[in-house]
Amino acid sequence: MTRPYLTDDPDSDGCLLARGDWRLEAMDNGRQVPALPEGNFSRVDATGIEKLDSAGALLLLDCLRSAGVGRNELEVDPTHQALVDTVARAMESDEPDHAPGLGGLTMVLDHIGSATRTMVSNLLQLIGFLGQTLVALATTLVRPGRLRLTSVVHHMEQTGFNALPLVALLSFLVGAVIAFLGATVLRAFGAEVFVVDLTTYAFLREFGVLLTAILLAGRTASAFTAQIGTMKSREEIDAMRTLGLDPVELLVLPRLIALLIMLPVLTVVAMIAGLAGGLVVSVTALDIGAEMYFNRMYEMMELQHYLVGLIKAPIFAFVIALVGCLEGLKVEGTAQSVGERTTSAVVQSITLVIIIDAMAAVFFMEIGW
């Protein structure tokens, strides 16, 4: 058994010869590169290698790099070519993606690019899932008998009625806080009565629907993802497809319809609770009587303010339901995947709700609403 060695070719200028047994058991120094003969080499002839394994291929490629010879200038026996190519690909995949010397900056740019690519991919998947859901919804409208009313009512209870106390309490407290903050600023101008205007305007246009949507994004989107993701990990969705059932029609539509019904209802409750919070603070701390509060609220309240808040509710419901169900369908079958997708659903739904709300605010301002 001849140990691996390198020598120059006396018959060819610039050619390095690799000879011997290039297997692990033939090496007495592990992966240490054999001594290179002096001189400049332009190619390596390894066709004379007797035997070769993966360790020898890795050592050969290290020798190639030490000699400053490119991969295309390596000649090996055809029976060894596939092994050398496989090891070379593995070495290339292990190399860092960033250029040497750039360090942290390249890593930051790499993370930004990766996050941007993931965001665009998620957005495209959401748009495609939206189209698939709309097709299923249109099919259900044409054939109403396919709609599972029992499932819809069940999810209405889970997403709507069970969330009613939390939505009302949070909106009441936020309304009280807004009244306190408004009074702190307006007291200096002797205009405490305008606290009623501030609370009414804020809750009818923004806070009523936004607080409700954010609460349901954290509560309902995560529940949808966990429920569907658990079914995906147990291969129940694959069983549905095997039986000829459409998971979108069976799992997504009932949740979507339930949320489309309940989120506007909860929005109205949030508006009323927020105004009630402002009323309590006005009566107890600002010396504004209940009669004056209701009169001022009646003067301030306009139908367009109420519609601006209510129009956004079905849009938010659509986004929350779609994101929650899509992330559930993307679960890969492990408990860790369920947790990751649940977190992703909450983050995505809250982000999209806030972005859409900001765009809607600008739009309504531009059209004079």
matplotlib code that plots the C-alpha trace (Angstrom):
import matplotlib.pyplot as plt

x = [0.0, 1.7, 1.1, -0.2, 2.4, 2.9, 5.8, 6.5, 6.3, 9.7, 8.2, 5.7, 6.5, 4.0, 2.3, 1.9, 1.5, -0.6, 0.2, -0.2, -3.1, -5.3, -7.4, -7.7, -5.9, -3.0, -2.5, -0.2, -0.9, -4.7, -5.6, -2.3, -1.4, 1.6, 4.7, 4.6, 7.6, 9.1, 7.9, 4.8, 2.1, -0.7, -2.5, -2.6, -2.6, -4.3, -5.1, -2.4, -4.0, -4.4, -7.3, -9.4, -12.0, -13.8, -11.0, -8.5, -10.7, -10.8, -7.1, -6.6, -8.7, -6.7, -3.5, -5.1, -5.8, -2.3, -0.8, -2.9, -4.5, -8.1, -10.6, -10.9, -7.2, -7.5, -7.4, -8.7, -9.5, -13.1, -14.0, -13.0, -14.6, -18.0, -16.5, -14.3, -17.2, -19.4, -16.7, -16.0, -19.7, -19.8, -16.7, -18.3, -21.6, -19.5, -17.8, -19.2, -21.4, -19.9, -16.7, -13.6, -12.8, -16.4, -17.4, -20.3, -21.6, -22.0, -23.8, -26.2, -26.9, -27.4, -29.9, -31.7, -31.9, -33.0, -35.8, -36.9, -37.0, -39.0, -41.4, -42.0, -42.5, -45.0, -46.9, -47.1, -48.3, -51.0, -52.2, -52.3, -54.2, -56.6, -57.5, -57.9, -60.2, -62.3, -62.8, -64.0, -66.2, -67.8, -68.4, -70.1, -72.3, -73.4, -74.1, -75.1, -75.6, -71.8, -71.5, -71.1, -73.3, -72.6, -68.9, -69.5, -71.6, -69.0, -66.3, -68.5, -68.7, -65.0, -63.8, -66.6, -68.7, -65.8, -63.7, -66.5, -65.6, -61.9, -62.7, -65.2, -62.9, -59.8, -61.8, -63.4, -59.9, -58.4, -61.3, -60.7, -57.0, -57.7, -60.1, -57.5, -54.7, -56.9, -58.0, -54.4, -53.6, -56.9, -57.2, -54.4, -56.7, -59.9, -61.3, -61.9, -65.3, -63.5, -62.4, -65.8, -64.9, -61.5, -62.9, -65.8, -63.6, -60.9, -63.1, -65.5, -62.7, -59.7, -59.5, -62.7, -61.8, -58.0, -58.1, -60.5, -58.5, -55.2, -56.8, -58.3, -55.0, -53.3, -56.1, -57.8, -55.1, -52.9, -55.8, -56.5, -52.8, -52.5, -55.7, -55.0, -51.3, -52.0, -54.3, -51.5, -49.0, -51.3, -51.8, -55.6, -55.5, -53.9, -56.7, -59.2, -57.6, -57.6, -61.3, -61.9, -62.6, -61.3, -59.4, -60.0, -63.8, -63.8, -61.5, -60.9, -64.3, -66.1, -63.4, -63.4, -67.2, -67.4, -64.7, -66.4, -69.6, -68.1, -65.4, -67.8, -70.0, -67.1, -66.1, -69.4, -69.1, -65.6, -66.8, -69.6, -67.2, -64.6, -67.3, -68.5, -64.9, -64.7, -68.1, -67.0, -63.9, -65.7, -68.4, -66.1, -62.9, -63.7, -66.9, -68.7, -72.2, -73.6, -76.2, -73.5, -71.4, -74.2, -75.2, -71.6, -71.2, -74.4, -73.2, -69.8, -71.0, -71.4, -72.3, -69.1, -67.0, -68.9, -68.6, -64.9, -64.3, -66.9, -65.7, -62.3, -63.6, -64.4, -61.0, -59.2, -61.3, -60.2, -56.5, -56.6, -58.4, -56.3, -53.0, -54.0, -55.2, -52.4, -49.7, -51.5, -51.4, -47.7, -46.8, -44.3, -45.4, -43.4, -44.3, -41.6, -43.1, -46.5, -45.0, -43.0, -46.0, -48.2, -45.8, -45.5, -49.3, -49.6, -46.7, -47.9, -51.6, -50.9, -48.4, -50.8, -53.7, -51.6, -50.3, -53.8, -55.2, -52.5, -53.2, -56.9, -56.4, -54.5, -57.1, -60.1, -58.2, -57.5, -61.1, -62.3, -63.8]
y = [0.0, 3.2, 6.3, 9.4, 11.6, 14.5, 14.9, 17.0, 15.5, 15.6, 15.1, 18.0, 21.5, 22.8, 19.4, 18.0, 14.3, 12.7, 9.1, 6.3, 5.1, 8.0, 6.3, 7.1, 3.9, 4.8, 8.2, 8.5, 12.2, 12.5, 15.4, 17.1, 18.1, 16.1, 18.1, 20.0, 20.0, 23.3, 25.1, 26.7, 24.3, 24.9, 21.5, 18.3, 14.8, 12.4, 9.7, 7.5, 7.4, 3.7, 3.9, 6.8, 7.4, 10.5, 11.4, 11.1, 13.2, 15.9, 15.7, 15.9, 19.1, 20.6, 19.9, 21.5, 24.6, 24.7, 24.4, 27.3, 25.2, 25.6, 22.7, 22.6, 21.8, 18.6, 15.3, 12.2, 8.7, 8.4, 6.0, 8.6, 11.6, 11.3, 11.0, 14.0, 16.1, 15.2, 16.1, 19.4, 20.3, 19.6, 21.8, 24.7, 24.5, 24.7, 27.9, 31.1, 33.1, 36.4, 37.8, 37.7, 41.1, 42.4, 40.4, 41.8, 44.2, 41.4, 39.3, 42.1, 42.6, 38.9, 38.8, 41.8, 40.1, 36.9, 38.6, 40.5, 37.4, 35.6, 38.6, 38.7, 34.9, 35.0, 37.9, 35.9, 32.8, 34.9, 36.3, 32.9, 31.5, 34.5, 33.5, 29.9, 30.9, 33.2, 30.4, 28.1, 30.9, 31.5, 27.8, 27.7, 30.7, 28.9, 25.7, 26.8, 23.2, 22.7, 25.3, 23.7, 25.9, 24.0, 24.7, 28.4, 28.8, 27.0, 29.3, 32.3, 31.4, 30.7, 33.8, 36.3, 35.6, 34.3, 37.3, 39.8, 40.4, 41.0, 43.4, 45.4, 45.6, 46.7, 49.3, 50.7, 51.2, 52.6, 55.1, 56.1, 56.6, 58.7, 60.9, 61.4, 62.3, 64.6, 66.4, 66.8, 68.7, 70.6, 71.7, 74.3, 75.9, 75.6, 73.3, 70.1, 69.7, 68.7, 65.5, 64.2, 65.1, 63.4, 60.2, 59.9, 60.7, 58.3, 55.3, 55.7, 56.0, 54.1, 52.6, 50.6, 48.5, 48.6, 47.3, 44.6, 43.5, 43.4, 41.4, 38.9, 38.8, 37.6, 35.5, 34.1, 33.9, 31.9, 29.6, 29.0, 28.2, 25.9, 24.0, 23.5, 22.9, 20.1, 18.5, 18.8, 17.2, 14.3, 13.9, 14.5, 17.0, 14.4, 12.0, 14.7, 15.0, 11.2, 11.1, 13.8, 16.6, 20.1, 21.4, 25.0, 24.4, 22.3, 24.2, 27.7, 28.9, 28.3, 30.2, 33.0, 33.4, 33.3, 36.1, 38.1, 38.1, 38.6, 41.2, 44.0, 43.0, 43.2, 46.5, 48.0, 46.7, 48.2, 51.6, 51.6, 50.4, 53.1, 55.8, 54.5, 54.7, 58.3, 59.0, 57.5, 59.7, 62.8, 62.4, 61.4, 63.4, 66.3, 67.7, 67.0, 65.8, 62.8, 65.0, 67.3, 64.3, 62.8, 66.2, 66.9, 63.3, 63.7, 66.9, 65.4, 62.0, 61.7, 58.7, 58.9, 58.5, 55.4, 54.0, 54.7, 52.4, 49.7, 49.5, 48.3, 45.5, 42.9, 43.6, 43.0, 39.8, 38.6, 39.2, 37.6, 34.5, 34.0, 34.4, 32.1, 29.4, 29.6, 29.4, 26.3, 24.7, 25.4, 23.4, 20.7, 18.1, 18.7, 20.4, 23.0, 23.9, 24.4, 26.9, 28.7, 29.0, 30.2, 33.0, 33.9, 34.1, 36.6, 38.8, 38.8, 39.4, 42.3, 43.9, 43.7, 45.1, 48.1, 48.7, 48.4, 50.7, 53.3, 53.1, 53.4, 56.5, 58.3, 57.2, 58.5, 61.7, 62.3, 61.8, 64.1, 61.6]
z = [0.0, -1.3, 0.7, -1.2, -2.6, -5.1, -7.6, -10.7, -14.1, -15.8, -19.2, -18.9, -17.7, -15.0, -14.4, -10.9, -10.5, -7.8, -7.2, -4.6, -2.5, -1.5, 1.1, 4.8, 5.9, 3.7, 5.3, 8.3, 8.8, 8.4, 6.1, 6.1, 2.6, 1.2, 0.6, -2.7, -5.0, -5.8, -8.9, -10.5, -11.6, -14.1, -13.9, -11.8, -13.2, -10.7, -13.2, -11.7, -8.2, -7.4, -4.9, -3.7, -1.0, 0.2, 2.6, -0.2, -2.5, 0.2, 0.6, -3.2, -3.4, -0.6, -2.5, -5.6, -3.6, -2.0, -5.5, -6.8, -9.5, -10.6, -10.4, -14.2, -14.4, -12.4, -14.3, -12.5, -13.5, -14.9, -12.1, -9.5, -11.2, -9.6, -6.1, -6.6, -7.9, -4.9, -2.4, -4.3, -4.2, -0.4, 0.1, -1.9, 0.2, 3.4, 2.4, 3.8, 1.4, 2.4, 0.9, 3.1, 4.7, 4.7, 7.8, 9.7, 7.0, 4.5, 7.2, 7.9, 4.2, 3.8, 6.6, 5.1, 1.7, 3.2, 5.2, 2.2, 0.1, 2.8, 3.1, -0.7, -0.8, 2.1, 0.3, -2.9, -1.1, 0.7, -2.6, -4.2, -1.1, -1.3, -4.9, -3.9, -1.1, -3.2, -5.7, -3.0, -1.6, -5.0, -5.4, -2.0, -2.9, -6.0, -4.1, -0.5, 0.5, 0.7, 3.5, 6.9, 9.1, 12.3, 11.9, 11.1, 14.3, 16.3, 15.1, 15.6, 19.3, 19.6, 17.8, 18.7, 21.8, 23.8, 22.9, 23.8, 27.4, 26.6, 23.7, 25.8, 28.8, 26.8, 24.8, 27.9, 29.5, 26.4, 26.1, 29.7, 29.1, 26.0, 27.9, 30.7, 28.2, 26.3, 29.5, 30.5, 27.3, 26.9, 30.5, 29.8, 27.2, 29.2, 26.5, 28.5, 26.9, 23.6, 25.3, 24.2, 20.6, 20.9, 22.3, 19.9, 16.8, 17.9, 18.6, 15.7, 13.1, 14.4, 17.9, 17.8, 14.8, 15.3, 18.9, 17.9, 14.9, 16.9, 19.7, 17.2, 15.3, 18.5, 19.8, 16.7, 14.1, 16.5, 17.3, 13.6, 12.9, 15.9, 15.1, 11.4, 12.0, 14.5, 11.9, 9.3, 11.6, 12.3, 8.5, 8.9, 6.0, 3.8, 4.7, 3.7, 0.3, 0.0, 0.6, -2.1, 0.4, -0.1, 3.0, 2.0, 1.8, 4.9, 7.2, 5.9, 4.8, 8.1, 10.0, 7.4, 7.3, 11.1, 11.4, 8.7, 10.7, 14.2, 13.7, 12.7, 15.7, 18.0, 16.5, 17.3, 20.9, 21.1, 19.9, 22.5, 25.3, 24.4, 24.5, 27.8, 29.2, 28.1, 29.7, 33.1, 33.1, 32.0, 34.7, 37.6, 36.9, 34.5, 35.8, 32.5, 33.2, 31.4, 29.6, 28.3, 27.3, 25.2, 23.7, 22.6, 21.3, 19.3, 17.7, 17.0, 15.7, 11.9, 9.8, 7.8, 11.0, 11.9, 8.3, 8.1, 11.1, 10.1, 6.4, 7.6, 9.8, 7.0, 5.4, 8.7, 9.2, 5.8, 6.4, 9.9, 8.8, 5.7, 7.4, 10.3, 8.0, 5.6, 8.3, 9.6, 6.2, 6.0, 9.1, 8.3, 10.8, 14.0, 17.2, 16.7, 13.3, 14.9, 17.3, 14.7, 12.4, 15.2, 16.0, 12.4, 12.0, 14.9, 13.7, 10.0, 10.8, 13.3, 10.8, 7.9, 10.0, 11.0, 7.4, 5.9, 8.6, 7.9, 4.1, 4.8, 7.0, 4.2, 1.6, 3.6, 4.4, 0.7, -0.3, 2.4, 4.8]

ax = plt.figure().add_subplot(projection="3d")
ax.plot(x, y, z, "-o")
ax.set_aspect("equal")
plt.show()
